[in-house]
Amino acid sequence: MNELIHALRGLLGPSQVLTGDDVHQRTVSWFDHSPSQAAAIIRPASTEEVVQALALCRDASVSVVPMGGRTGVVAGVRALPNQIGLSLERMTGMEPVDVDNRSITVEAGVPLQRVHEVAREQGLHFPVDLGARGSCTIGGMVSTNAGGNEVLRYGMMREQVLGLEAVMADGQVVSSLRPLMKDNTGYDLKQLFIGSEGSLGIVTRVTLKLRPLHHSLSTAWVAVETFAHLPPLLRQLERQLGGRLSAFEVMWRDHVDLIAGQDSPHTPPLENNSAYYVLVQAANYHESERATFELALESALEQALISNAAIASSEAQQAKMWAIRDDIEQLTRKMAPSAGFDVSLPIKAMEAYVEELKTSLTHQWPQAKLIVFGHLGDGNLHLFINIGDAMDDAQRRAVERLVYSPLQRINGSISAEHGIGLDKKAYLSLSRSDTEITIMKQLKKALDPLGLLNPGVIFE
Ligand SMILES: Cc1cc2nc3c(=O)[nH]c(=O)nc-3n(C[C@H](O)[C@H](O)[C@H](O)COP(=O)(O)OP(=O)(O)OC[C@H]3O[C@@H](n4cnc5c(N)ncnc54)[C@H](O)[C@@H]3O)c2cc1C
């Protein structure tokens, strides 16, 4: 390892190869505050440096863990002491926005928020947004196929990628940086790298699709008394807003109580006595569309699909509503020690699933707490579970089984948007068939026969 580190220093410069305390001072990730254990963290500044650094690691038979903003949820960046972390943090170049083509090409280490800012300056919008926007990187988001708050309208990261460049385990640079909407010329190789969590290649550059920037956003905090009203409310808003509905985020009441109750920096927009709250948002392209939004909520009120609504009257109020939904930091602190989950399931199965889970949890741990919220419009629920003041590994596994086991029966998925990483691989077979897993392994073997790139994520 020392020889490899010496060679990497020679290639990248001594300050771009962190070791010892400089590595340990970095936590594993946003969710795992233990010190990083990587033998070294290297910081190449260009695709060419990534190619050459990988070659040195390949020659030394040392595997590499790609690292973006380290905000991922499933331990995809947890490097071992015999591995090298490869951080894209210095690769933050951005080409000018191509206004005519509505696209932008950026290096993989660019934080999401920068893309939002630069697109907005040109009257354009990048439609993936999530709470970690200041830290998560475009490369990490591509590699996890991130979802976020606007999937309902625009789809996940996969739908925003026009082209990308990636370095393969054998050093080849595969580039499909063509800003084309249509390109049916054989296999769409870029798809291999989207959602494969750094296991098939290191994403170095990405061409992203941009959308027209809305004139304004209409945002409301809506109270709903029974789950049965949520699916028709969603359908009605989609219809009445003519496809402009961009968020339909549902929070179970316990979640709002926890985040915006006593001792909290947040104030709930409505009194907290309904079973569910929905953060509804629509993009307006014309001033008159604000009125359509209000009319849609009025009609939902008349039909008793909702019992109350607070419409944000300023951007500051919108931000306050989103701050409640996005305050994962307070959630994880107040629920600690907790296990977090990100499951997908048909909307019609959600209420029964949550009730069944609550029952099975409290049967085993009477004091268990379950917090539920999610991108309901996308069939995606986030669950946070606390079973008491401690949760050992065996208890965590038992909680995971209670959460995951019913999903197979109802055609759900153990990971809606966070990926599999190291944390969820034991359960992959609940969501993917043996044939699918075999083909994934064949692909990995064909493209990375030595297991150089993030070995152990997704499957053994
Ligand atoms: C507050 C908060 C809110 C969040 N909300 C959401 C949400 O709504 N929706 C959602 O989907 N996620 C959400 N996340 C999770 C996380 O932000 C996303 O998974 C994000 O895509 C990770 O980006 P990153 O740059 O931090 O990647 P990292 O965590 O650094 O890496 C994630 C994975 O990608 C690999 N990787 C990173 N960069 C590259 C690269 N250039 N090439 C190849 N592989 C690479 C890593 O090896 C790892 O396996 C949230 C996280 C936080 C902290």
The ligand as a Tripos MOL2 file, in Angstrom:
@<TRIPOS>MOLECULE
LIG
   53    58     1     0     0
SMALL
NO_CHARGES

@<TRIPOS>ATOM
      1 C1        -30.6140   15.7230    3.8460 C.3       1 LIG1
      2 C2        -30.5960   14.6750    2.7570 C.ar      1 LIG1
      3 C3        -31.6910   14.5430    1.9160 C.ar      1 LIG1
      4 C4        -31.6790   13.5960    0.8960 C.ar      1 LIG1
      5 N1        -32.7650   13.4920    0.0820 N.ar      1 LIG1
      6 C5        -32.7420   12.6130   -0.9330 C.ar      1 LIG1
      7 C6        -33.8570   12.5210   -1.8160 C.ar      1 LIG1
      8 O1        -34.8680   13.1850   -1.6520 O.2       1 LIG1
      9 N2        -33.7610   11.6540   -2.8470 N.ar      1 LIG1
     10 C7        -32.6460   10.8760   -3.0570 C.ar      1 LIG1
     11 O2        -32.6210   10.1170   -4.0350 O.2       1 LIG1
     12 N3        -31.6030   10.9340   -2.2060 N.ar      1 LIG1
     13 C8        -31.6170   11.7720   -1.1700 C.ar      1 LIG1
     14 N4        -30.5490   11.8360   -0.3240 N.ar      1 LIG1
     15 C9        -29.3960   10.9210   -0.5260 C.3       1 LIG1
     16 C10       -28.2270   11.5050   -1.3320 C.3       1 LIG1
     17 O3        -28.2060   12.8920   -1.2810 O.3       1 LIG1
     18 C11       -28.2440   11.0290   -2.7600 C.3       1 LIG1
     19 O4        -28.0820    9.6300   -2.7810 O.3       1 LIG1
     20 C12       -27.1550   11.6540   -3.6520 C.3       1 LIG1
     21 O5        -27.3980   11.2490   -4.9560 O.3       1 LIG1
     22 C13       -25.7450   11.2410   -3.2690 C.3       1 LIG1
     23 O6        -24.8130   12.1040   -3.9280 O.3       1 LIG1
     24 P1        -23.3250   12.2430   -3.3570 P.3       1 LIG1
     25 O7        -22.5590   13.1050   -4.2810 O.co2     1 LIG1
     26 O8        -23.3550   12.6530   -1.9360 O.co2     1 LIG1
     27 O9        -22.8370   10.7410   -3.5150 O.3       1 LIG1
     28 P2        -21.9930    9.8470   -2.4700 P.3       1 LIG1
     29 O10       -22.7760    9.6550   -1.2220 O.co2     1 LIG1
     30 O11       -20.6340   10.4250   -2.3290 O.co2     1 LIG1
     31 O12       -21.9160    8.4920   -3.2660 O.3       1 LIG1
     32 C14       -23.0720    7.7330   -3.4960 C.3       1 LIG1
     33 C15       -22.6950    6.5030   -4.3310 C.3       1 LIG1
     34 O13       -22.2730    6.9090   -5.6300 O.3       1 LIG1
     35 C16       -20.9080    6.5380   -5.8640 C.3       1 LIG1
     36 N5        -20.2960    7.6800   -6.5420 N.ar      1 LIG1
     37 C17       -20.2010    8.9600   -6.1070 C.ar      1 LIG1
     38 N6        -19.6580    9.7280   -7.0620 N.ar      1 LIG1
     39 C18       -19.3970    8.9240   -8.1180 C.ar      1 LIG1
     40 C19       -18.8370    9.1180   -9.4040 C.ar      1 LIG1
     41 N7        -18.4380   10.3190   -9.8140 N.pl3     1 LIG1
     42 N8        -18.7160    8.0570  -10.2290 N.ar      1 LIG1
     43 C20       -19.1090    6.8200   -9.8420 C.ar      1 LIG1
     44 N9        -19.6580    6.5890   -8.6300 N.ar      1 LIG1
     45 C21       -19.7990    7.6180   -7.7860 C.ar      1 LIG1
     46 C22       -20.3160    6.2420   -4.5190 C.3       1 LIG1
     47 O14       -19.2890    5.2800   -4.6010 O.3       1 LIG1
     48 C23       -21.5340    5.7060   -3.7580 C.3       1 LIG1
     49 O15       -21.7370    4.3570   -4.0600 O.3       1 LIG1
     50 C24       -30.5460   12.7570    0.7300 C.ar      1 LIG1
     51 C25       -29.4490   12.8870    1.5850 C.ar      1 LIG1
     52 C26       -29.4700   13.8310    2.5960 C.ar      1 LIG1
     53 C27       -28.2750   13.9570    3.4840 C.3       1 LIG1
@<TRIPOS>BOND
     1     1     2 1
     2     2     3 ar
     3     2    52 ar
     4     3     4 ar
     5     4     5 ar
     6     4    50 ar
     7     5     6 ar
     8     6     7 ar
     9     6    13 1
    10     7     8 2
    11     7     9 ar
    12     9    10 ar
    13    10    11 2
    14    10    12 ar
    15    12    13 ar
    16    13    14 ar
    17    14    15 1
    18    14    50 ar
    19    15    16 1
    20    16    17 1
    21    16    18 1
    22    18    19 1
    23    18    20 1
    24    20    21 1
    25    20    22 1
    26    22    23 1
    27    23    24 1
    28    24    25 2
    29    24    26 1
    30    24    27 1
    31    27    28 1
    32    28    29 2
    33    28    30 1
    34    28    31 1
    35    31    32 1
    36    32    33 1
    37    33    34 1
    38    33    48 1
    39    34    35 1
    40    35    36 1
    41    35    46 1
    42    36    37 ar
    43    36    45 ar
    44    37    38 ar
    45    38    39 ar
    46    39    40 ar
    47    39    45 ar
    48    40    41 1
    49    40    42 ar
    50    42    43 ar
    51    43    44 ar
    52    44    45 ar
    53    46    47 1
    54    46    48 1
    55    48    49 1
    56    50    51 ar
    57    51    52 ar
    58    52    53 1
@<TRIPOS>SUBSTRUCTURE
     1 LIG1         1 GROUP 0 **** ****
